[in-house]
């Protein structure tokens, strides 16, 4: 069973990273290579944005929100600052929450919001490339465009060729596009959302519940947290809240997002490779409103994919 091999009981098997990258390269017809440092490509499934906030009541009950970048995380954090932080109890923000995650006595209610994995990846690319374009005039934003081995920046902004090369670069030079070679936060915009589950597994805890879509989240999110974590937040925190994107990328003034979506909609080799890279996400996060895309179902049922995934022996994923 492919799903259980990739993500049994919502535990992503990061030991399959090398196989998934190899399969994605197969889809694009790229030359295979013997990766000597699997850690650099495993960042795609290992490194998450981490926790957003935690709140512990005076009675010791705790809720933790795990960040998902490109899934309204800044808006959710603003909601928490305005509606949760003023409450009686202990409020922690971002990485100050790590000790709470590691505190086995807390037994926290852990929640997050996600979106369709492919949409998340395309949006992450849009965010990064918009920042790079801004960087042409402001050198403080992103160093990705100067990465020596990355080739995507040689193509014009807002073109399909640029996005296709971006995916090629991810599969070909992960050290250049990964965690250590430019501003550390940039790749987190497009890394697999399953990385959050990997972090929780390392901390010895599990996700309690997740909101599987951003649709009407300003109405759904407060009530979702209230119902998922009973006895923690008062009912007066469940009102809808105002949302407004603070990112220039949301305007897509340069057609960057459109170009990426066009490549995806064409269903060619790059789109098929994107399916492979997000097979972990589709295996881990059940109940997505749109389900698994038809193209990805086709990829996941192919003989090459099934055979190579089932043939891999995977060690424990919680280390590293």
BELMO-V77420 format. One record per residue. N is the residue number from 1. RES is the residue in one small letter. BURIAL is b if it has 9 or more other ideal C-beta (glycine too) atoms within 8 Angstrom, else e. D_FIRST is the distance of its C-alpha to the first C-alpha in whole Angstrom. Layout:
n: (N & N)
res: (RES & RES)
burial: (BURIAL & BURIAL)
d_first: (D_FIRST & D_FIRST)
//
This chain:
n: (1 & 2 & 3 & 4 & 5 & 6 & 7 & 8 & 9 & 10 & 11 & 12 & 13 & 14 & 15 & 16 & 17 & 18 & 19 & 20 & 21 & 22 & 23 & 24 & 25 & 26 & 27 & 28 & 29 & 30 & 31 & 32 & 33 & 34 & 35 & 36 & 37 & 38 & 39 & 40 & 41 & 42 & 43 & 44 & 45 & 46 & 47 & 48 & 49 & 50 & 51 & 52 & 53 & 54 & 55 & 56 & 57 & 58 & 59 & 60 & 61 & 62 & 63 & 64 & 65 & 66 & 67 & 68 & 69 & 70 & 71 & 72 & 73 & 74 & 75 & 76 & 77 & 78 & 79 & 80 & 81 & 82 & 83 & 84 & 85 & 86 & 87 & 88 & 89 & 90 & 91 & 92 & 93 & 94 & 95 & 96 & 97 & 98 & 99 & 100 & 101 & 102 & 103 & 104 & 105 & 106 & 107 & 108 & 109 & 110 & 111 & 112 & 113 & 114 & 115 & 116 & 117 & 118 & 119 & 120 & 121 & 122 & 123 & 124 & 125 & 126 & 127 & 128 & 129 & 130 & 131 & 132 & 133 & 134 & 135 & 136 & 137 & 138 & 139 & 140 & 141 & 142 & 143 & 144 & 145 & 146 & 147 & 148 & 149 & 150 & 151 & 152 & 153 & 154 & 155 & 156 & 157 & 158 & 159 & 160 & 161 & 162 & 163 & 164 & 165 & 166 & 167 & 168 & 169 & 170 & 171 & 172 & 173 & 174 & 175 & 176 & 177 & 178 & 179 & 180 & 181 & 182 & 183 & 184 & 185 & 186 & 187 & 188 & 189 & 190 & 191 & 192 & 193 & 194 & 195 & 196 & 197 & 198 & 199 & 200 & 201 & 202 & 203 & 204 & 205 & 206 & 207 & 208 & 209 & 210 & 211 & 212 & 213 & 214 & 215 & 216 & 217 & 218 & 219 & 220 & 221 & 222 & 223 & 224 & 225 & 226 & 227 & 228 & 229 & 230 & 231 & 232 & 233 & 234 & 235 & 236 & 237 & 238 & 239 & 240 & 241 & 242 & 243 & 244 & 245 & 246 & 247 & 248 & 249 & 250 & 251 & 252 & 253 & 254 & 255 & 256 & 257 & 258 & 259 & 260 & 261 & 262 & 263 & 264 & 265 & 266 & 267 & 268 & 269 & 270 & 271 & 272 & 273 & 274 & 275 & 276 & 277 & 278 & 279 & 280 & 281 & 282 & 283 & 284 & 285 & 286 & 287 & 288 & 289 & 290 & 291 & 292 & 293 & 294 & 295 & 296 & 297 & 298 & 299 & 300 & 301 & 302 & 303 & 304 & 305 & 306 & 307 & 308 & 309 & 310 & 311 & 312 & 313 & 314 & 315 & 316 & 317 & 318 & 319 & 320)
res: (x & x & x & x & x & x & x & x & x & x & x & x & x & x & x & x & x & x & x & x & x & x & x & x & x & x & x & x & x & x & x & x & x & x & x & x & x & x & x & x & x & x & x & x & x & x & x & x & x & x & x & x & x & x & x & x & x & x & x & x & x & x & x & x & x & x & x & x & x & x & x & x & x & x & x & x & x & x & x & x & x & x & x & x & x & x & x & x & x & x & x & x & x & x & x & x & x & x & x & x & x & x & x & x & x & x & x & x & x & x & x & x & x & x & x & x & x & x & x & x & x & x & x & x & x & x & x & x & x & x & x & x & x & x & x & x & x & x & x & x & x & x & x & x & x & x & x & x & x & x & x & x & x & x & x & x & x & x & x & x & x & x & x & x & x & x & x & x & x & x & x & x & x & x & x & x & x & x & x & x & x & x & x & x & x & x & x & x & x & x & x & x & x & x & x & x & x & x & x & x & x & x & x & x & x & x & x & x & x & x & x & x & x & x & x & x & x & x & x & x & x & x & x & x & x & x & x & x & x & x & x & x & x & x & x & x & x & x & x & x & x & x & x & x & x & x & x & x & x & x & x & x & x & x & x & x & x & x & x & x & x & x & x & x & x & x & x & x & x & x & x & x & x & x & x & x & x & x & x & x & x & x & x & x & x & x & x & x & x & x & x & x & x & x & x & x & x & x & x & x & x & x & x & x & x & x & x & x & x & x & x & x & x & x & x & x & x & x & x & x)
burial: (e & b & e & e & b & b & b & e & e & e & b & b & b & b & b & b & b & b & b & b & b & b & b & b & b & b & b & b & e & b & e & e & e & e & b & e & e & e & e & b & b & b & b & b & b & b & b & b & b & b & b & b & b & b & b & b & b & e & e & e & b & b & b & b & b & b & b & b & b & b & b & b & b & e & b & b & b & e & b & b & e & b & b & b & b & e & b & e & e & e & b & b & e & b & e & e & b & b & e & b & b & e & e & e & e & b & e & b & b & b & b & b & b & b & b & b & b & b & e & b & b & b & b & b & b & b & b & b & b & b & b & b & b & b & b & e & e & e & e & e & e & b & e & b & b & e & b & e & b & b & e & b & b & e & e & e & b & b & b & e & e & b & b & b & b & b & b & b & b & b & b & b & b & b & b & b & b & b & e & e & e & e & e & e & e & b & b & b & b & b & b & b & b & b & b & b & b & b & b & b & b & e & e & e & e & e & b & b & e & b & b & e & b & e & e & e & b & b & e & b & b & b & b & b & b & b & e & b & b & e & e & b & b & e & e & e & b & e & e & e & b & e & e & e & e & e & e & e & b & e & e & b & e & e & b & b & b & b & b & b & b & b & b & b & e & e & e & e & e & b & b & b & b & b & b & b & b & b & b & b & b & b & b & b & b & e & e & b & e & e & e & e & b & e & b & b & b & e & b & b & e & e & e & e & b & b & e & b & b & e & e & b & e & e & e & e & b & e & e & e)
d_first: (0 & 4 & 6 & 6 & 6 & 9 & 10 & 10 & 13 & 14 & 15 & 14 & 14 & 17 & 17 & 15 & 18 & 19 & 16 & 16 & 20 & 20 & 18 & 20 & 23 & 22 & 21 & 25 & 26 & 27 & 28 & 26 & 28 & 27 & 27 & 29 & 28 & 25 & 26 & 28 & 24 & 22 & 25 & 23 & 20 & 23 & 26 & 26 & 30 & 30 & 31 & 34 & 36 & 36 & 38 & 39 & 42 & 45 & 43 & 40 & 37 & 35 & 33 & 32 & 31 & 29 & 30 & 28 & 30 & 30 & 29 & 33 & 33 & 37 & 38 & 36 & 38 & 41 & 40 & 39 & 43 & 45 & 43 & 42 & 44 & 47 & 46 & 47 & 45 & 43 & 42 & 40 & 39 & 36 & 36 & 39 & 36 & 34 & 36 & 35 & 31 & 32 & 34 & 32 & 35 & 34 & 31 & 31 & 30 & 28 & 27 & 27 & 27 & 24 & 24 & 22 & 21 & 22 & 25 & 25 & 25 & 28 & 30 & 30 & 31 & 34 & 35 & 35 & 37 & 39 & 40 & 41 & 43 & 45 & 45 & 47 & 50 & 49 & 48 & 47 & 43 & 41 & 41 & 38 & 40 & 42 & 39 & 41 & 37 & 36 & 37 & 36 & 39 & 41 & 40 & 42 & 41 & 39 & 38 & 35 & 36 & 36 & 32 & 31 & 32 & 31 & 28 & 29 & 31 & 28 & 26 & 29 & 31 & 29 & 32 & 34 & 32 & 30 & 32 & 35 & 36 & 38 & 38 & 35 & 34 & 34 & 30 & 29 & 30 & 27 & 25 & 21 & 21 & 19 & 21 & 23 & 20 & 20 & 24 & 24 & 22 & 24 & 27 & 25 & 25 & 22 & 23 & 24 & 24 & 24 & 26 & 23 & 26 & 29 & 31 & 34 & 33 & 37 & 37 & 33 & 33 & 36 & 35 & 31 & 32 & 35 & 33 & 30 & 32 & 35 & 38 & 38 & 39 & 42 & 42 & 44 & 42 & 40 & 42 & 41 & 42 & 43 & 40 & 42 & 40 & 42 & 40 & 42 & 39 & 38 & 41 & 40 & 43 & 42 & 39 & 37 & 34 & 35 & 35 & 31 & 30 & 32 & 30 & 27 & 28 & 29 & 25 & 26 & 25 & 25 & 23 & 20 & 21 & 21 & 18 & 16 & 18 & 17 & 13 & 13 & 15 & 14 & 11 & 13 & 16 & 15 & 18 & 19 & 22 & 21 & 18 & 16 & 19 & 19 & 19 & 16 & 14 & 15 & 15 & 11 & 11 & 13 & 13 & 15 & 12 & 9 & 11 & 12 & 10 & 8 & 11 & 13 & 14 & 14 & 17 & 18 & 18 & 21 & 24 & 25)
//
